[in-house]
């Protein structure tokens, strides 16, 4: 017999099949939000890297001080 899938919330395990439908929907929404946060964190890292490159380009192309 296959073991029922569970989820741990606040150190308590719950059988997924036994959860109310509203909780299942909220868990699905939580997964979507977590994926979006991860995507945005990746986008932020890309933007921060690009900003650093542009800032260094500015510094490297300024006229020399006399």
PyMOL Python script that loads the backbone (N, CA, C, O; Angstrom):
from pymol import cmd

cmd.read_pdbstr("""\
ATOM      1  N   UNK A   1       0.840  -1.176   0.000  1.00  0.00           N
ATOM      2  CA  UNK A   1       0.000   0.000   0.000  1.00  0.00           C
ATOM      3  C   UNK A   1       0.889   1.244   0.000  1.00  0.00           C
ATOM      4  O   UNK A   1       1.873   1.307   0.736  1.00  0.00           O
ATOM      5  N   UNK A   2       0.545   2.221  -0.816  1.00  0.00           N
ATOM      6  CA  UNK A   2       1.313   3.463  -0.900  1.00  0.00           C
ATOM      7  C   UNK A   2       1.035   4.327   0.321  1.00  0.00           C
ATOM      8  O   UNK A   2      -0.085   4.399   0.827  1.00  0.00           O
ATOM      9  N   UNK A   3       2.096   4.977   0.772  1.00  0.00           N
ATOM     10  CA  UNK A   3       1.952   5.845   1.941  1.00  0.00           C
ATOM     11  C   UNK A   3       1.319   7.173   1.508  1.00  0.00           C
ATOM     12  O   UNK A   3       1.667   7.722   0.463  1.00  0.00           O
ATOM     13  N   UNK A   4       0.398   7.676   2.314  1.00  0.00           N
ATOM     14  CA  UNK A   4      -0.268   8.934   2.005  1.00  0.00           C
ATOM     15  C   UNK A   4       0.736  10.081   2.064  1.00  0.00           C
ATOM     16  O   UNK A   4       1.613  10.107   2.928  1.00  0.00           O
ATOM     17  N   UNK A   5       0.599  11.031   1.135  1.00  0.00           N
ATOM     18  CA  UNK A   5       1.470  12.201   1.131  1.00  0.00           C
ATOM     19  C   UNK A   5       1.064  13.109   2.284  1.00  0.00           C
ATOM     20  O   UNK A   5      -0.115  13.283   2.591  1.00  0.00           O
ATOM     21  N   UNK A   6       2.085  13.677   2.905  1.00  0.00           N
ATOM     22  CA  UNK A   6       1.833  14.570   4.037  1.00  0.00           C
ATOM     23  C   UNK A   6       2.563  15.886   3.819  1.00  0.00           C
ATOM     24  O   UNK A   6       3.456  15.999   2.979  1.00  0.00           O
ATOM     25  N   UNK A   7       2.158  16.866   4.593  1.00  0.00           N
ATOM     26  CA  UNK A   7       2.820  18.159   4.606  1.00  0.00           C
ATOM     27  C   UNK A   7       2.993  18.559   6.057  1.00  0.00           C
ATOM     28  O   UNK A   7       2.116  18.325   6.889  1.00  0.00           O
ATOM     29  N   UNK A   8       4.140  19.167   6.354  1.00  0.00           N
ATOM     30  CA  UNK A   8       4.400  19.611   7.727  1.00  0.00           C
ATOM     31  C   UNK A   8       4.196  21.120   7.797  1.00  0.00           C
ATOM     32  O   UNK A   8       4.813  21.880   7.049  1.00  0.00           O
ATOM     33  N   UNK A   9       3.329  21.536   8.698  1.00  0.00           N
ATOM     34  CA  UNK A   9       3.049  22.951   8.934  1.00  0.00           C
ATOM     35  C   UNK A   9       3.154  23.186  10.434  1.00  0.00           C
ATOM     36  O   UNK A   9       2.459  22.553  11.228  1.00  0.00           O
ATOM     37  N   UNK A  10       4.034  24.108  10.804  1.00  0.00           N
ATOM     38  CA  UNK A  10       4.272  24.408  12.226  1.00  0.00           C
ATOM     39  C   UNK A  10       4.588  23.141  13.020  1.00  0.00           C
ATOM     40  O   UNK A  10       4.044  22.916  14.101  1.00  0.00           O
ATOM     41  N   UNK A  11       5.470  22.327  12.467  1.00  0.00           N
ATOM     42  CA  UNK A  11       5.943  21.096  13.106  1.00  0.00           C
ATOM     43  C   UNK A  11       4.850  20.051  13.340  1.00  0.00           C
ATOM     44  O   UNK A  11       4.995  19.170  14.188  1.00  0.00           O
ATOM     45  N   UNK A  12       3.769  20.155  12.589  1.00  0.00           N
ATOM     46  CA  UNK A  12       2.715  19.152  12.678  1.00  0.00           C
ATOM     47  C   UNK A  12       2.450  18.608  11.281  1.00  0.00           C
ATOM     48  O   UNK A  12       2.325  19.375  10.326  1.00  0.00           O
ATOM     49  N   UNK A  13       2.364  17.282  11.159  1.00  0.00           N
ATOM     50  CA  UNK A  13       2.145  16.665   9.855  1.00  0.00           C
ATOM     51  C   UNK A  13       0.653  16.483   9.595  1.00  0.00           C
ATOM     52  O   UNK A  13      -0.126  16.114  10.474  1.00  0.00           O
ATOM     53  N   UNK A  14       0.296  16.761   8.337  1.00  0.00           N
ATOM     54  CA  UNK A  14      -1.092  16.621   7.897  1.00  0.00           C
ATOM     55  C   UNK A  14      -1.111  15.772   6.624  1.00  0.00           C
ATOM     56  O   UNK A  14      -0.252  15.926   5.756  1.00  0.00           O
ATOM     57  N   UNK A  15      -2.086  14.886   6.522  1.00  0.00           N
ATOM     58  CA  UNK A  15      -2.275  14.120   5.292  1.00  0.00           C
ATOM     59  C   UNK A  15      -2.897  15.061   4.262  1.00  0.00           C
ATOM     60  O   UNK A  15      -3.923  15.689   4.521  1.00  0.00           O
ATOM     61  N   UNK A  16      -2.271  15.150   3.105  1.00  0.00           N
ATOM     62  CA  UNK A  16      -2.775  16.059   2.078  1.00  0.00           C
ATOM     63  C   UNK A  16      -4.206  15.730   1.686  1.00  0.00           C
ATOM     64  O   UNK A  16      -5.021  16.630   1.487  1.00  0.00           O
ATOM     65  N   UNK A  17      -4.508  14.459   1.574  1.00  0.00           N
ATOM     66  CA  UNK A  17      -5.863  14.052   1.172  1.00  0.00           C
ATOM     67  C   UNK A  17      -6.929  14.464   2.177  1.00  0.00           C
ATOM     68  O   UNK A  17      -8.098  14.602   1.818  1.00  0.00           O
ATOM     69  N   UNK A  18      -6.537  14.659   3.425  1.00  0.00           N
ATOM     70  CA  UNK A  18      -7.509  14.975   4.471  1.00  0.00           C
ATOM     71  C   UNK A  18      -7.725  16.485   4.652  1.00  0.00           C
ATOM     72  O   UNK A  18      -8.599  16.905   5.411  1.00  0.00           O
ATOM     73  N   UNK A  19      -6.923  17.291   3.952  1.00  0.00           N
ATOM     74  CA  UNK A  19      -7.042  18.740   4.125  1.00  0.00           C
ATOM     75  C   UNK A  19      -8.273  19.280   3.401  1.00  0.00           C
ATOM     76  O   UNK A  19      -8.670  18.751   2.363  1.00  0.00           O
ATOM     77  N   UNK A  20      -8.873  20.331   3.951  1.00  0.00           N
ATOM     78  CA  UNK A  20     -10.012  20.958   3.277  1.00  0.00           C
ATOM     79  C   UNK A  20      -9.577  21.502   1.904  1.00  0.00           C
ATOM     80  O   UNK A  20      -8.411  21.842   1.707  1.00  0.00           O
ATOM     81  N   UNK A  21     -10.499  21.575   0.991  1.00  0.00           N
ATOM     82  CA  UNK A  21     -10.200  22.044  -0.370  1.00  0.00           C
ATOM     83  C   UNK A  21      -9.600  23.452  -0.361  1.00  0.00           C
ATOM     84  O   UNK A  21      -8.704  23.749  -1.152  1.00  0.00           O
ATOM     85  N   UNK A  22     -10.086  24.313   0.524  1.00  0.00           N
ATOM     86  CA  UNK A  22      -9.564  25.674   0.582  1.00  0.00           C
ATOM     87  C   UNK A  22      -8.076  25.667   0.955  1.00  0.00           C
ATOM     88  O   UNK A  22      -7.306  26.481   0.446  1.00  0.00           O
ATOM     89  N   UNK A  23      -7.677  24.764   1.828  1.00  0.00           N
ATOM     90  CA  UNK A  23      -6.267  24.667   2.210  1.00  0.00           C
ATOM     91  C   UNK A  23      -5.437  24.161   1.032  1.00  0.00           C
ATOM     92  O   UNK A  23      -4.330  24.649   0.800  1.00  0.00           O
ATOM     93  N   UNK A  24      -5.959  23.194   0.294  1.00  0.00           N
ATOM     94  CA  UNK A  24      -5.254  22.687  -0.888  1.00  0.00           C
ATOM     95  C   UNK A  24      -5.059  23.802  -1.913  1.00  0.00           C
ATOM     96  O   UNK A  24      -3.996  23.907  -2.524  1.00  0.00           O
ATOM     97  N   UNK A  25      -6.081  24.629  -2.102  1.00  0.00           N
ATOM     98  CA  UNK A  25      -5.981  25.746  -3.041  1.00  0.00           C
ATOM     99  C   UNK A  25      -4.958  26.768  -2.569  1.00  0.00           C
ATOM    100  O   UNK A  25      -4.197  27.307  -3.373  1.00  0.00           O
ATOM    101  N   UNK A  26      -4.938  27.035  -1.266  1.00  0.00           N
ATOM    102  CA  UNK A  26      -3.976  27.985  -0.727  1.00  0.00           C
ATOM    103  C   UNK A  26      -2.548  27.444  -0.833  1.00  0.00           C
ATOM    104  O   UNK A  26      -1.612  28.206  -1.078  1.00  0.00           O
ATOM    105  N   UNK A  27      -2.381  26.154  -0.651  1.00  0.00           N
ATOM    106  CA  UNK A  27      -1.058  25.544  -0.833  1.00  0.00           C
ATOM    107  C   UNK A  27      -0.595  25.680  -2.279  1.00  0.00           C
ATOM    108  O   UNK A  27       0.572  25.977  -2.536  1.00  0.00           O
ATOM    109  N   UNK A  28      -1.506  25.463  -3.218  1.00  0.00           N
ATOM    110  CA  UNK A  28      -1.169  25.627  -4.632  1.00  0.00           C
ATOM    111  C   UNK A  28      -0.783  27.073  -4.920  1.00  0.00           C
ATOM    112  O   UNK A  28       0.180  27.330  -5.643  1.00  0.00           O
ATOM    113  N   UNK A  29      -1.530  28.012  -4.358  1.00  0.00           N
ATOM    114  CA  UNK A  29      -1.212  29.434  -4.542  1.00  0.00           C
ATOM    115  C   UNK A  29       0.137  29.773  -3.921  1.00  0.00           C
ATOM    116  O   UNK A  29       0.906  30.556  -4.480  1.00  0.00           O
ATOM    117  N   UNK A  30       0.418  29.191  -2.781  1.00  0.00           N
ATOM    118  CA  UNK A  30       1.697  29.419  -2.118  1.00  0.00           C
ATOM    119  C   UNK A  30       2.856  28.939  -2.990  1.00  0.00           C
ATOM    120  O   UNK A  30       3.887  29.606  -3.081  1.00  0.00           O
ATOM    121  N   UNK A  31       2.685  27.784  -3.628  1.00  0.00           N
ATOM    122  CA  UNK A  31       3.726  27.260  -4.529  1.00  0.00           C
ATOM    123  C   UNK A  31       3.947  28.216  -5.699  1.00  0.00           C
ATOM    124  O   UNK A  31       5.088  28.467  -6.088  1.00  0.00           O
ATOM    125  N   UNK A  32       2.860  28.752  -6.261  1.00  0.00           N
ATOM    126  CA  UNK A  32       2.971  29.699  -7.373  1.00  0.00           C
ATOM    127  C   UNK A  32       3.724  30.955  -6.926  1.00  0.00           C
ATOM    128  O   UNK A  32       4.606  31.444  -7.631  1.00  0.00           O
ATOM    129  N   UNK A  33       3.370  31.461  -5.767  1.00  0.00           N
ATOM    130  CA  UNK A  33       4.023  32.663  -5.240  1.00  0.00           C
ATOM    131  C   UNK A  33       5.504  32.393  -4.968  1.00  0.00           C
ATOM    132  O   UNK A  33       6.352  33.231  -5.276  1.00  0.00           O
ATOM    133  N   UNK A  34       5.816  31.242  -4.399  1.00  0.00           N
ATOM    134  CA  UNK A  34       7.223  30.901  -4.149  1.00  0.00           C
ATOM    135  C   UNK A  34       8.026  30.847  -5.446  1.00  0.00           C
ATOM    136  O   UNK A  34       9.168  31.305  -5.491  1.00  0.00           O
ATOM    137  N   UNK A  35       7.431  30.287  -6.501  1.00  0.00           N
ATOM    138  CA  UNK A  35       8.120  30.243  -7.804  1.00  0.00           C
ATOM    139  C   UNK A  35       8.315  31.658  -8.351  1.00  0.00           C
ATOM    140  O   UNK A  35       9.365  31.963  -8.917  1.00  0.00           O
ATOM    141  N   UNK A  36       7.323  32.512  -8.189  1.00  0.00           N
ATOM    142  CA  UNK A  36       7.427  33.892  -8.667  1.00  0.00           C
ATOM    143  C   UNK A  36       8.492  34.654  -7.891  1.00  0.00           C
ATOM    144  O   UNK A  36       9.244  35.431  -8.479  1.00  0.00           O
ATOM    145  N   UNK A  37       8.567  34.446  -6.592  1.00  0.00           N
ATOM    146  CA  UNK A  37       9.612  35.090  -5.789  1.00  0.00           C
ATOM    147  C   UNK A  37      10.985  34.639  -6.260  1.00  0.00           C
ATOM    148  O   UNK A  37      11.894  35.460  -6.383  1.00  0.00           O
ATOM    149  N   UNK A  38      11.150  33.359  -6.524  1.00  0.00           N
ATOM    150  CA  UNK A  38      12.435  32.846  -7.014  1.00  0.00           C
ATOM    151  C   UNK A  38      12.775  33.453  -8.373  1.00  0.00           C
ATOM    152  O   UNK A  38      13.926  33.808  -8.630  1.00  0.00           O
ATOM    153  N   UNK A  39      11.774  33.569  -9.239  1.00  0.00           N
ATOM    154  CA  UNK A  39      12.006  34.173 -10.558  1.00  0.00           C
ATOM    155  C   UNK A  39      12.421  35.633 -10.416  1.00  0.00           C
ATOM    156  O   UNK A  39      13.345  36.088 -11.090  1.00  0.00           O
ATOM    157  N   UNK A  40      11.744  36.361  -9.546  1.00  0.00           N
ATOM    158  CA  UNK A  40      12.070  37.769  -9.332  1.00  0.00           C
ATOM    159  C   UNK A  40      13.455  37.934  -8.708  1.00  0.00           C
ATOM    160  O   UNK A  40      14.172  38.879  -9.037  1.00  0.00           O
ATOM    161  N   UNK A  41      13.834  37.024  -7.812  1.00  0.00           N
ATOM    162  CA  UNK A  41      15.174  37.089  -7.219  1.00  0.00           C
ATOM    163  C   UNK A  41      16.239  36.873  -8.288  1.00  0.00           C
ATOM    164  O   UNK A  41      17.292  37.508  -8.255  1.00  0.00           O
ATOM    165  N   UNK A  42      15.969  35.982  -9.233  1.00  0.00           N
ATOM    166  CA  UNK A  42      16.896  35.760 -10.338  1.00  0.00           C
ATOM    167  C   UNK A  42      16.977  37.011 -11.209  1.00  0.00           C
ATOM    168  O   UNK A  42      18.068  37.428 -11.600  1.00  0.00           O
ATOM    169  N   UNK A  43      15.834  37.604 -11.509  1.00  0.00           N
ATOM    170  CA  UNK A  43      15.821  38.832 -12.305  1.00  0.00           C
ATOM    171  C   UNK A  43      16.586  39.955 -11.597  1.00  0.00           C
ATOM    172  O   UNK A  43      17.323  40.707 -12.236  1.00  0.00           O
ATOM    173  N   UNK A  44      16.410  40.064 -10.289  1.00  0.00           N
ATOM    174  CA  UNK A  44      17.123  41.080  -9.522  1.00  0.00           C
ATOM    175  C   UNK A  44      18.625  40.850  -9.583  1.00  0.00           C
ATOM    176  O   UNK A  44      19.387  41.804  -9.742  1.00  0.00           O
ATOM    177  N   UNK A  45      19.063  39.600  -9.461  1.00  0.00           N
ATOM    178  CA  UNK A  45      20.488  39.287  -9.541  1.00  0.00           C
ATOM    179  C   UNK A  45      21.048  39.666 -10.910  1.00  0.00           C
ATOM    180  O   UNK A  45      22.164  40.177 -11.005  1.00  0.00           O
ATOM    181  N   UNK A  46      20.279  39.417 -11.968  1.00  0.00           N
ATOM    182  CA  UNK A  46      20.704  39.788 -13.316  1.00  0.00           C
ATOM    183  C   UNK A  46      20.827  41.306 -13.427  1.00  0.00           C
ATOM    184  O   UNK A  46      21.813  41.816 -13.958  1.00  0.00           O
ATOM    185  N   UNK A  47      19.829  42.022 -12.928  1.00  0.00           N
ATOM    186  CA  UNK A  47      19.846  43.485 -12.992  1.00  0.00           C
ATOM    187  C   UNK A  47      20.996  44.059 -12.172  1.00  0.00           C
ATOM    188  O   UNK A  47      21.635  45.017 -12.604  1.00  0.00           O
ATOM    189  N   UNK A  48      21.272  43.494 -10.999  1.00  0.00           N
ATOM    190  CA  UNK A  48      22.369  43.984 -10.170  1.00  0.00           C
ATOM    191  C   UNK A  48      23.719  43.743 -10.854  1.00  0.00           C
ATOM    192  O   UNK A  48      24.622  44.575 -10.764  1.00  0.00           O
ATOM    193  N   UNK A  49      23.850  42.611 -11.531  1.00  0.00           N
ATOM    194  CA  UNK A  49      25.083  42.321 -12.264  1.00  0.00           C
ATOM    195  C   UNK A  49      25.253  43.314 -13.411  1.00  0.00           C
ATOM    196  O   UNK A  49      26.341  43.853 -13.613  1.00  0.00           O
ATOM    197  N   UNK A  50      24.184  43.552 -14.155  1.00  0.00           N
ATOM    198  CA  UNK A  50      24.242  44.512 -15.257  1.00  0.00           C
ATOM    199  C   UNK A  50      24.585  45.901 -14.748  1.00  0.00           C
ATOM    200  O   UNK A  50      25.385  46.606 -15.364  1.00  0.00           O
ATOM    201  N   UNK A  51      23.996  46.301 -13.642  1.00  0.00           N
ATOM    202  CA  UNK A  51      24.282  47.612 -13.073  1.00  0.00           C
ATOM    203  C   UNK A  51      25.761  47.741 -12.724  1.00  0.00           C
ATOM    204  O   UNK A  51      26.384  48.768 -12.991  1.00  0.00           O
ATOM    205  N   UNK A  52      26.308  46.707 -12.134  1.00  0.00           N
ATOM    206  CA  UNK A  52      27.720  46.714 -11.766  1.00  0.00           C
ATOM    207  C   UNK A  52      28.608  46.848 -13.003  1.00  0.00           C
ATOM    208  O   UNK A  52      29.589  47.591 -12.996  1.00  0.00           O
ATOM    209  N   UNK A  53      28.254  46.126 -14.057  1.00  0.00           N
ATOM    210  CA  UNK A  53      29.020  46.203 -15.308  1.00  0.00           C
ATOM    211  C   UNK A  53      28.958  47.618 -15.877  1.00  0.00           C
ATOM    212  O   UNK A  53      29.980  48.165 -16.292  1.00  0.00           O
ATOM    213  N   UNK A  54      27.776  48.208 -15.897  1.00  0.00           N
ATOM    214  CA  UNK A  54      27.635  49.562 -16.428  1.00  0.00           C
ATOM    215  C   UNK A  54      28.403  50.571 -15.574  1.00  0.00           C
ATOM    216  O   UNK A  54      29.058  51.462 -16.114  1.00  0.00           O
ATOM    217  N   UNK A  55      28.329  50.440 -14.259  1.00  0.00           N
ATOM    218  CA  UNK A  55      29.051  51.348 -13.367  1.00  0.00           C
ATOM    219  C   UNK A  55      30.556  51.239 -13.594  1.00  0.00           C
ATOM    220  O   UNK A  55      31.252  52.254 -13.637  1.00  0.00           O
ATOM    221  N   UNK A  56      31.059  50.021 -13.738  1.00  0.00           N
ATOM    222  CA  UNK A  56      32.489  49.839 -14.005  1.00  0.00           C
ATOM    223  C   UNK A  56      32.863  50.409 -15.368  1.00  0.00           C
ATOM    224  O   UNK A  56      33.943  50.978 -15.531  1.00  0.00           O
ATOM    225  N   UNK A  57      31.976  50.259 -16.342  1.00  0.00           N
ATOM    226  CA  UNK A  57      32.220  50.835 -17.666  1.00  0.00           C
ATOM    227  C   UNK A  57      32.339  52.342 -17.605  1.00  0.00           C
ATOM    228  O   UNK A  57      33.181  52.933 -18.282  1.00  0.00           O
ATOM    229  N   UNK A  58      31.496  52.967 -16.795  1.00  0.00           N
ATOM    230  CA  UNK A  58      31.573  54.428 -16.630  1.00  0.00           C
ATOM    231  C   UNK A  58      32.928  54.805 -16.032  1.00  0.00           C
ATOM    232  O   UNK A  58      33.618  55.682 -16.551  1.00  0.00           O
ATOM    233  N   UNK A  59      33.303  54.144 -14.949  1.00  0.00           N
ATOM    234  CA  UNK A  59      34.571  54.448 -14.281  1.00  0.00           C
ATOM    235  C   UNK A  59      35.754  54.266 -15.214  1.00  0.00           C
ATOM    236  O   UNK A  59      36.675  55.083 -15.234  1.00  0.00           O
ATOM    237  N   UNK A  60      35.723  53.172 -15.999  1.00  0.00           N
ATOM    238  CA  UNK A  60      36.844  52.856 -16.879  1.00  0.00           C
ATOM    239  C   UNK A  60      36.936  53.781 -18.092  1.00  0.00           C
ATOM    240  O   UNK A  60      37.984  53.841 -18.734  1.00  0.00           O
ATOM    241  N   UNK A  61      35.877  54.494 -18.414  1.00  0.00           N
ATOM    242  CA  UNK A  61      35.872  55.352 -19.589  1.00  0.00           C
ATOM    243  C   UNK A  61      35.861  56.844 -19.274  1.00  0.00           C
ATOM    244  O   UNK A  61      35.717  57.672 -20.174  1.00  0.00           O
ATOM    245  N   UNK A  62      36.011  57.184 -18.006  1.00  0.00           N
ATOM    246  CA  UNK A  62      36.117  58.598 -17.643  1.00  0.00           C
ATOM    247  C   UNK A  62      37.478  59.125 -18.095  1.00  0.00           C
ATOM    248  O   UNK A  62      38.459  58.384 -18.149  1.00  0.00           O
ATOM    249  N   UNK A  63      37.516  60.406 -18.415  1.00  0.00           N
ATOM    250  CA  UNK A  63      38.822  60.980 -18.786  1.00  0.00           C
ATOM    251  C   UNK A  63      39.783  60.907 -17.602  1.00  0.00           C
ATOM    252  O   UNK A  63      39.378  60.996 -16.443  1.00  0.00           O
ATOM    253  N   UNK A  64      41.030  60.747 -17.915  1.00  0.00           N
ATOM    254  CA  UNK A  64      42.053  60.672 -16.860  1.00  0.00           C
ATOM    255  C   UNK A  64      42.168  62.009 -16.156  1.00  0.00           C
ATOM    256  O   UNK A  64      42.065  63.058 -16.791  1.00  0.00           O
ATOM    257  N   UNK A  65      42.378  61.981 -14.868  1.00  0.00           N
ATOM    258  CA  UNK A  65      42.573  63.213 -14.095  1.00  0.00           C
ATOM    259  C   UNK A  65      43.969  63.731 -14.360  1.00  0.00           C
ATOM    260  O   UNK A  65      44.924  62.970 -14.518  1.00  0.00           O
ATOM    261  N   UNK A  66      44.058  65.037 -14.403  1.00  0.00           N
ATOM    262  CA  UNK A  66      45.387  65.653 -14.635  1.00  0.00           C
ATOM    263  C   UNK A  66      45.942  66.247 -13.395  1.00  0.00           C
ATOM    264  O   UNK A  66      47.041  66.801 -13.414  1.00  0.00           O
TER     265      UNK A  66
END
""", "prot")
cmd.dss("prot")
cmd.show_as("cartoon", "prot")
cmd.util.cbc("prot")
cmd.orient("prot")
